[in-house]
Amino acid sequence: MGSAVRVLAEATPATRDRYVDLLRVGSLAVVVLGHWMMAAVTPDGVGNLLAVVPALQPLTWLLQVMPVFFFVGGFSHALSYRSLLRKRPEGSAASDTATSASADSVYAAFLRARLQRLLRPTMVFVLVWGVVALLVQLLGGGGGLTGVTLRLVTQPLWFIGIYLAMVAFTPPLLRLHERYGWGAFAGLAGAAAAVDVLRFAAGVPYVEFLNFAFVWLAVHQLGFLRADGRLGTGAGTGSGTGSTPSTGLGALRSLRVPALLAGGGLIGAVVLVAAGPYPLSMVGMPGEKVSNMAPPTLALLAHGLWLVGAVELLRAPAARLLARPRAWRTVVAANGVAMTAFLWHLTAMLGVYGALLALDVPLPEPTTAAWWAQTPLRLAAAAALTAALVAAFRTFEHPAPPSATTPAPGSGPLAALGATLCLLGVLGLSTVGLGGLLEGRTALLIAIPVSAPAAVAMTLGGWLLVERAGRGAVRGSDQRP
């Protein structure tokens, strides 16, 4: 693997924005570490450290970095889709009908390429855990930490579901961006604000779920602006390692927009939390009446703005670091397995706790001196087990090679239907978990009851539809090593 990573790193084109790759892998690493740290496991169950020690909740303003990942996704999706558009056969724009058919095929190809990278490792994870869950329940297990594990391991899949939606909405929202620029972002942000007004001021039921789209797609839209160099840091598609003007007035001007985003977002989040109905924590808390995450709120969008501005302000020093061969090889290697590590990190953490309980190793009460002293060992063990799981399953993160044929005209609607089924299936599985398979356990996805088998069937069926519609795609640049 080391030699392959070296070859990939050395073959990196000069136009590649390396900082985007660092942000992608770095944001996932922070999420993984945060999950490991927040788990407060005792023989009686699994709790949340932030609920045990509310004074730690302000740390979520630094560690809730999912907005950064979705921002990076917008940048990458813009590059990938535009690359596929440029590779359309000559003459495809000869008429409105031909243009429409060609764009339709490009959409199907785009969805297939992106969903492969998300769903191949995801479905392997789900099928492995599905077999384990079924065996456990057939043998009469499923209680205690095992039962908790069967419910918890699929929860991070909500992120995959939201990301699927971003992929599916990329072409129309990219067209809006190209026409309105910042206005498209402002429209989504305004819609998110309107949803919260209807939710909190007017008490309109179920309207809050619209912010799963408006909040995250607004952050995604910032990635489009970055792809066009409109965040003021020289971050266009040909920016190479992403250096910014380093001296003089030009340097200050290049930082103006990121500084406004960071300052305005931070002030907005503080005001909303202090004066509004929003909680302090930027992650969901057990028993909370209102969560900033599920569904997302305007406060979380303000938090996302501050994070995006902050990471853009760090762009120049990071670019200098990534110009070093060893640093860049590390990022390339990590990006090649990042999704696999994300999928299996809770499995590793709960496996460590399960081993400690099985060996009768005392689990100290969370936040005690003994608990903090044990924390580095637990983290090291979870990291080692995650590495072993990555070694076992990393091959599924590599996308399958494209076929030689071209997606047929009219394949776009079929691909969109498939993506919708995948989205509902993955979100449904995140909600219901894998416990209670034999009892037919269900959970509400917004207002619809869904079971784990039904969620898996929807995801697989949708993926097959996308594969059928988009087969023959030629992959374009996707800003990934």
N, C-alpha and C positions, 0 to 999 in steps of 0.2 A: 504493500500500500504506500510506503514511503516514497518509493521511486515514482509511482504513478502521480502522487501529489506533487513531487518536484517537477515532473514534466508539465503538469497542468499549470503550476505556478509560473514556470519559466515561459510558457506559451501565452501568458496573459497579454492581450493586446493593450497597447498604450492608451487606447481610448476608454478602457474599462474604469468605472468608478468604484474603486476598491473600498471606499468608505461605506458604501451601501452594503457590501458583503459583511463588513465588520459589524454594522448595525444589526443586520439580520441575525447573525449568530450570537452577538452580544445580548440582544434583547431576549432571545430564547434562553440563554444561559442564566440571565437574571431571573426569569420566570421559574426555571427549574430550581435554582438556589432558594428563591422565595418560598416555593412550595415545601421544600425540605425543611426550611427554618420554621415555617408557620405550623407545622404538624406538632401537636402536643399529645402524644400517645401515652396512655397509661393502661394498666390491665383492665380498666373499666371502659375504655373506648378511645376514640380519636377526637381531640378538640382542636381549637384554633388558638395559637399563641397570642394573636392580636386581641382575642376576646378575653383571654386570661389576664393580659397586661394591656389595657386600652391605651396607656401612655406611649406604646410603640406604634400606634396607628399612623402618626405623621410620617413614619418611614415609607408608607405606601405612596407618598407623593414623589419619592425617588425610585421605588422598586416596582411600581405598577407601570411596566414599560410596554404592554401590549400595543398602545397607540403607536409606538415607534415601529413595531413590526408591521402594522397595517399601513403606516406611512411609507415604509420601504416597499411594501407590496405594490402600492400605487405607482411608484417609480418604475419598478421592474415590469409591471403589467403594461404600462405605457410603451416601454421599449420593445417588449415582446410582440405586442399587437401591431405596432407600427412596422416592425421588421417583417412580419408575415404579410402585411399589406403591400410592402415594397416588393415582395417576392411573387405577387400575383402574375399569372401569365400575361405576356404582352397582348394588348388589344382588349383586355378585360374591361377597360373603361370606354369602349367604342360606343356604347349606348347606355341609357339609364337602366334598361333591363339587364344588360350584361354586367354593369357595375353592381347592381343589387345582388345578382346571383353570385358574383365573385366575392363580395363582402360577406354574403351568407356562408360561403364555403370557408372563408378565412375565419369567421366566428367559430364554426365547428372545429376547425383545426386548432384554433387558439384554446378552446375549452378542453379538447382532448389532451393537448400537450401539458396544460397546467394541472388538470385533474389527475393525470398519471402520477405526477410527482407528489400530489397530496394523498391520493387514494391507494396507491400500491402499498406503501408502508402502513397506512391506516387500516386497510382491510386485513392485512396479515396480522396486525395487532389484535383486531376485533375477533378474527376467526380463532386465533390461538387462545385468547381469553374466553371465547365462547365455549370451546371444547373443555377448558379447565373448569369453567363455571358449571357446565352440565355434569361433568364427572363428580365434582364436589357435591352437587345436590343429589345425584343418584346414589352416592355413598352415604347420604344422610347428613352431610355437613352444611355449612352456610351460616353458622352462628358466630358470635364473637368477632374477632378481628378479621376472620375470613369473610364473613358477611359484609362487614364494612368495606373491605377491599373490593368485593364484587360490585359494590355501589360506587366506590370512589374512582376506580381506575379509568372509567370512561368519561368522567366529568370534564377533563381538559379537551375533549373532542368538540366542545362548543366553539373553541377557537378555529378548528378545522371547518366547521359549518359556516361561521361568519366569513372566513377566508374564501370559501367556495362562492358565497354570495358576491363578494368583491370581484372575483374572477368573472362571474357571469354578467355583472353590470359594467365591466370595464369598457366595452365598445360604446354603448350609448352615453355613458358618463364622460368618456374621453372626447366624444363629439361635442358634448356640452362645454367641456373645458376649452376645446379649441375655438369655440364660438364666443364664450363669455368669460373665460379666464377666471379671475378671482370671483366674478359674479356667480359662477356655478358653485364654488365653495360656500359663498355667502348664502345662497339659496338653501343648501343642505343644512348649514348651521342655523339659519332662521327657522327651517322646518323643525329642527330638534328643539329649539326654544319654544316654538308654538305647541309642540307635543307636551312639554313640561307644564306650560300654562294650562292647557286643557286637562292635564292629569291632576295637578295640585290645586289649581284655582277653581276649575269647573267640575272636577270629579268625574270626568268622562271615563267610563270603564274600558279597559283593554287598549286604550290609545297609546299607553306607554310602550307597548311592544314595537311600535313603529320606530322607536329610537334605536332598536337593534340595527336598523338600516341607516337612519339619518346620521346618527353620531359616528358610527364606524365608517360609513361612506364619505363623510366630510373629512375625516382624517386621511382616508385613502386618496381623496381629491388633492390633498396637499402634496402627495407623491407625484401627481401629474404636474403640478406647478414646479416641483423640483426638477422633473425631467426636462422641462423647458427653460430651466435656469431662471425661474421667476421668484425664487426665494432670496435672491440677492447674493448668493455665495458662489456664483459661477458654476452651479451644479447642473449644467446641461448635459445632453447625451454624449457630448464629445469631450468631457472634462477630464478624462484620464484618471489620475490618482486623486483628483479633486482638490487641487491646490487653489487657494484664493489669493487675490492680490495681497501682497505681504507688506507693502509700505504705502504711506501717504494717504491722501483723501480717498483714493479708490478702495483701500482696505476698509476704511470706516464705512463707506457707503455700502460695501458688500455685506456688512454685518448688520445693517439697519433693519432689514425685514426680519431676520432671525431674532434680533434683540426685541423688536416689537412683539413678535409672537411669544417669546419667552416671558417678557415682562407683562404683556397684556393678559396672557393666559394664566399666569400665576396670580395676578391681582384679581382677575375674574373668578378663579376658583376659590380664592380666599373669601371674597365678598359673597359668593353664592353659598358657601358652607357656613359662613358666619351669620348671614341674614336669611337664608332660605331653609327649605326643608331637607337639605342634603346632609348626609352624614360626613364625618371627618375622613373615614377610611375610603380609599379609592379601590378597595377590593371588597367583595361581599363578606358580610359577617353573619354568623349564626343568630337567628332570631330577630334580625333587624327588620323593622317595619318598612324602611326605605333603603335600597341599596343603590350605590352609584354604578354598579356593574350589571345588574340583572333586574330590569333592563337598564341600559346605559342612560345617563342623565346629562343635562347641560353642564353640570359641574365636571363630569368626566371628560367632556369635549374640551372645556377650558384647560383641564389638566393635560390633555393630549396636545393642545397648542403650546403649552409651556415646555413640554418635553421635546416636541419637534424643534422649537426655537433653540432650546438648550443644546441638542445634539448637533444642530447646524452651526452653532457658535464654536463647537469643538472640531469642526471639520478640518481646518488647516493643520493643527498639530497632529491629528490622527492620520492625515494624508502623508505627513513626513514620516511617521512611524511605519506606515504600510509600504513605503518605498523600500524598506529594508527586506531583503529576501527571506530571512527567517520568520519575521512577523507575518509576511504575506503567506508563506507556506502554512503557517499555523491556521490562518483564517480559511485558506482553501480546504485544508483537511477537516476543520470543524464544520464548514458548510456542507461538506459531502455527507455528513451523518447527523446533522442538527435535528431534522424531523424525526428520525429514528430515536435519538436520545430523548426528545421531548415526549414522544409517545410512551416510552418505557420508564421514564424517571420515577413516576409514582409507584410502579410495580417494584422498582428497586428499593425505594424508601420503605414501602410497606413490607417488603421481603426482609429487610434488615430488622425492622421491629418484630416481625414474626419470628425470626431466628432468635432474637434476644429473649422473647417470651418462651419459646420452646426450650431454650437452654437455661431458663430460670434466672436469667441475668436481671437484677433489680432495675426497674425503670423509675428514676427519681421523679418527684412531683415537678411539673413544668415550672421554670423560672427559679428554682432553687439553685444553690451553688453547685450541688452535685449534678443537676441537670445541665447547667452551662458547661461544666467540666467534661461531661460525656458528649456534648454536641460535636466537637471536632471529630471524634471517633465515629459517630454515627454518619456524619457527612462524608467522611473518607470511605466508609463502607458502602454507602449509597452510591458514591461516584464510581467505586470499583465494580459494583454489581451492574450499574448502568453501562459501564464500558464493556462488560462481558455480554450484556444483552445487545448492545450495538454491534459487537463483533459477530453475533449470531444472526442478526436481522438486517444489517446495513445494505446487503445486496439488493433488497427490495426498494431501496430509496433511489436507485439508479433507473432513470426512465427507459422504457423499451424503445428500440430504434423505430423511426417512422417507416411506414410502408411506402411503396413506390407510387401508389395511386393518389389521385387528388379527390378531396371530398366533393360529393356531387352537389350541383346547384339545388337549393331548397333544403339543405341539410341543417341550416341554422335552427329552425324551430324544433327539430328533433333533438338537437344538442341542448337547446335551452330547457326542454322538458326533462331530459336526463339530468341536467345540472340541478334543476329544481327538486327532483326526487332525491338526489344525493344530499342536497342541503337539508331537506326535511328528515331524511334517514339519519344523518350524522347528528343533527341537533336532537332528534328523538332519542338516539342511543345515549347521548350525553345526559339527557334528562332522566331516563328510566334506569340506566345501569344494567348489570348482568345478574343481579340477584333475583331470586324468585322466578327463574325460567320455567320450572315445572309447574308452578302455581299460576302462570300466566299474568304475572305482575305487570301493571301498566302505570304510566305517569302522564300528566297533562303537558303537552307541547302547546303552549298558549292556551287553547281551549279544547284541544283534540287529544283523547287518550291514545297512547301509543305503547306497544310492547317492544321488547328487545328483538324478537324474531322479525316482527314487522319492520322495525327500523333497519335491520340488516338487509332484509329483502329489498326495501326501497333503495338503499344505497347501492347494492349490487346491481339491481335492475337499472337504476339511473346511470351508473357507470357504463353498463353494456350499451345503453342507448347513445351515450356520448362517444364511446369507442366506435360504434357503427357509423355515426354521423361524421366523425372527424377523422376516420382512418385515411392515411395517406398524407397527413400533415407534414410539412417541412418545418422543423423547429427553427425559430428565430432566436435572436439574442434575448436572454431572459435575466441578465445580470446575475448569473450564478456560476461559480466555478465548475 
